Every structure is written in structure tokens, then in C-alpha cells.
Amino acid sequence: MAEADEDLKSRRTVFVTVGTTCFDSLVRAVDTQEVKEELFKKGYTHLLIQMGRGSYIPAKSTGENGSLEVDCFTFSSSITDYLRSASLVISHAGSGSIFETLRLQKPLIVVVNEDLMDNHQSELAEELAERKHLFCARPQTLYQTVADMDLGSLIPYQPGDAAPVAKLLNSFLGFPDD
Amino acid sequence: MENSNNHYCLSITPSSLELLSIIGFITLILIRVLYIIHRSSQPRSASSQQKPLSTLIVLGSGGHTAEMINLLNVLQKNSFTPRYYIAAATDNMSLQKAQVLENSWLNEGGVEEVGSAKFMQIYRSREVGQSYITSVGTTLIALAHALWLMIKIRPHVILCNGPGTCIPLCAIAFIFKILGIRWSYIFYVESIARVRRLSLSALLLYKLRMADQLFVQWPQLKSKYHRAHYVGRLM
């Protein structure tokens, strides 16, 4: 048991998620030698990739010879547990993934999929990056972002509140507010 | 005064009578529409005992359902009841999530406190990536299905936050208002993912003034669209 605890303590997982989308360019970018080496240099031990509907399957690795242990899967009904046990999250720009990760106060790199038409997702990622709640990258700039990232510069995201809308609805409809 | 053709010069021929009727009719409709738009911006008159309002909730894939659930959690359940959840036929997860939500409420308080819920599917106007040409046909089918559902439900309140499925429903609700079939309060909350530009659904509802209230979550949208209400982030 003690050994397993030791393991957990020293384990630092990078969790990559593409949600329900197909985002091969992100999975490929993460799976490059240079990104994996850079993550390993920064002290991460495991790389877990949720590939979604992608067709590119990264090679698994047991992490011998001083490298990341790499594993992957396609879908999960809930990624909350994976997010919770991650030390760094690299995610597609879906608002669900972004806010779930920010709520758990995990360092986050959002990668925008430029193959998507009408990419409104990038607006959200860019705005939150400007507010220093996460880092924003494209598949081609992922390596640079990982190399340059300073996790200490991130500002925790304060969760929002739906109550103001409820108040407005109640007052508009003449319902009592309580 | 007669001319050689035995017609009265000043006689009104049947075709111009029809024309006048059509113009008159259209004018009446326009006046009615303007009146409806004006009245939609007015709040419901308050009274001490407000009856609950049947509520249609439009769900959507992606972040839409998650954001809607986040909003529903802060609403008074027994004011917005009975609740009707509609999701696109191709969306498998949203109705499930809504059922889980409703069940969790039932476990906390009984049906009397929480109210009842029904779950329905609707044909989609357009799938992501579908060609715009075939979209015309599928939109017509979606409209017919939406009409059928709206006639059955006739909600007092409609809550939506973005998916294209809400447009046929809101359009029909607006027409019901014009025809005096049912007055629905239409509330649209733009997704948190929309920071600088409105979604197509929001743009339509905003420009055509079909929503009673349109809410945005980022200040950039408030400065662009003055009639929208800025409510900060919901998530």
C-alpha cells in the first residue's frame, strides 16, 4: 500500500481531451517527441490522451528509459475523475471542457482547432487567455506554449453565478424572489 | 358619367377591391406585429399570488445543455412548471441529462414542490456541416414538427440558449402571440462561448425582436447589442 501511495505522490499526469470531437492534429502534436520530452523535462510522468472520434492513435508507452508513460482511450461518460487526477490539462476549445477544468482549478492549455468552420470557440479561449485563466495555443504552437508556460502566472477562475438571470426572470414574470 | 364602354369611370373593379383588402390586411398584421413586439418588452404584471407558468426548455448538444442545467438549478421549480424539455432527435445525451436533473430534484422535494416534467425530441432544421440546399427541405420538416409540438404544449415560457432547434420553436411561439393563440415569454441566454459575436440563433431573435429578453454573458456583446441584458458569466 505504501508503495502505491508513493507512486501516486510522484505521479504527475498530463490529461489531453478532445471531448466528442475529432481533433487529430492536437493528438498528433501532443504525440510528437519534442512535446513529450518537454513535458517530461517539466516533471510530468504520465500522458493520458482521450482521443474522441479521432483516427490517429498514439503509441502507448510504459515510460521506461526516462520518458513519459503514454496511454490513451476514446471516450468516457465522464472525464471529471481524469481531470481531478491531472496536474496539467490540454483540452480542445469546447466550453464544457474548459469550464469543468477551470472549476477544478487545474492548469489548462486550450488548443483551438483551426479546421473547424466558423470557429467561435477561439473567442472564448482567447478571452480567457487574455484574462490569464489559461494558456491558448494552436496545434503548431503547442510545443512553444508548453516550453514557455509559467503556471504561476495563471489566475484562478472565479466560478460564475446564474442567480442574476434568475432574478431578472422572476422580476420580469412577477414571481417573488427568494 | 359614362364612357363608350359602358363602364363607370370611377367604378371600383373587383381586382382593385381585392388589392385594397390585401393592403389593409397586411397593414393590420404589421400593426399587430408592432404591438406584439412592444408588449413583449413589458414585464408581466405582478400580483401577490402568481400562478406557475408552463415552461418549454430547449436543450442542445455541446455546452448548451450543461449551461441550461446550470440555469435551471437556480430557478424556482414550482414557478416554472410543468416543464417540457425538447432536444434534437440526433442528440442522445441531453434528454438523459435533463431526466437525471429532474430526478435529483424529485429526490430532494416531492412532486408538489418541484412540479412535473416531460421529455420530447424534435427533428433538426440542419445538422452541423449539412449543405445549405438540403437544409431547406429539412428545415421545412422541422418547422412542421415544431408546429405540432407547440400546438400540443403551448408553453407560457420558453427558455433557450442557442441550439438551432430553438429557432422554429421561437418563431412559432411568436406567431402564436400574433394570432392570439398563446402568449409565451421568450427568454434567450446567449452561450458563455459567445464573447464577441452573437450566434445565428441569437442574432435572428435579436434583429427580429422575437425574444422578450435576450441575455449575454460578456461585456463585448453588451456594447455591440444595446437591447441585450448583460448578466456576467453563468458558469
Boltz contact constraints between the chains, C-beta under 6 A:
constraints:
  - contact:
      token1: [A, 95]
      token2: [B, 63]
      max_distance: 6.0
  - contact:
      token1: [A, 95]
      token2: [B, 192]
      max_distance: 6.0
  - contact:
      token1: [A, 95]
      token2: [B, 193]
      max_distance: 6.0
  - contact:
      token1: [A, 96]
      token2: [B, 63]
      max_distance: 6.0
  - contact:
      token1: [A, 96]
      token2: [B, 66]
      max_distance: 6.0
  - contact:
      token1: [A, 99]
      token2: [B, 235]
      max_distance: 6.0
  - contact:
      token1: [A, 123]
      token2: [B, 195]
      max_distance: 6.0
  - contact:
      token1: [A, 123]
      token2: [B, 196]
      max_distance: 6.0
  - contact:
      token1: [A, 124]
      token2: [B, 193]
      max_distance: 6.0
  - contact:
      token1: [A, 124]
      token2: [B, 195]
      max_distance: 6.0
  - contact:
      token1: [A, 127]
      token2: [B, 195]
      max_distance: 6.0
  - contact:
      token1: [A, 160]
      token2: [B, 233]
      max_distance: 6.0
  - contact:
      token1: [A, 160]
      token2: [B, 234]
      max_distance: 6.0
  - contact:
      token1: [A, 160]
      token2: [B, 235]
      max_distance: 6.0
  - contact:
      token1: [A, 162]
      token2: [B, 70]
      max_distance: 6.0
  - contact:
      token1: [A, 162]
      token2: [B, 71]
      max_distance: 6.0
  - contact:
      token1: [A, 162]
      token2: [B, 74]
      max_distance: 6.0
  - contact:
      token1: [A, 162]
      token2: [B, 234]
      max_distance: 6.0
  - contact:
      token1: [A, 163]
      token2: [B, 74]
      max_distance: 6.0
  - contact:
      token1: [A, 164]
      token2: [B, 231]
      max_distance: 6.0
  - contact:
      token1: [A, 165]
      token2: [B, 215]
      max_distance: 6.0
  - contact:
      token1: [A, 165]
      token2: [B, 231]
      max_distance: 6.0
  - contact:
      token1: [A, 166]
      token2: [B, 74]
      max_distance: 6.0
  - contact:
      token1: [A, 166]
      token2: [B, 75]
      max_distance: 6.0
  - contact:
      token1: [A, 172]
      token2: [B, 43]
      max_distance: 6.0
  - contact:
      token1: [A, 173]
      token2: [B, 44]
      max_distance: 6.0
  - contact:
      token1: [A, 174]
      token2: [B, 44]
      max_distance: 6.0
  - contact:
      token1: [A, 174]
      token2: [B, 46]
      max_distance: 6.0
  - contact:
      token1: [A, 174]
      token2: [B, 50]
      max_distance: 6.0
  - contact:
      token1: [A, 175]
      token2: [B, 50]
      max_distance: 6.0
  - contact:
      token1: [A, 175]
      token2: [B, 79]
      max_distance: 6.0
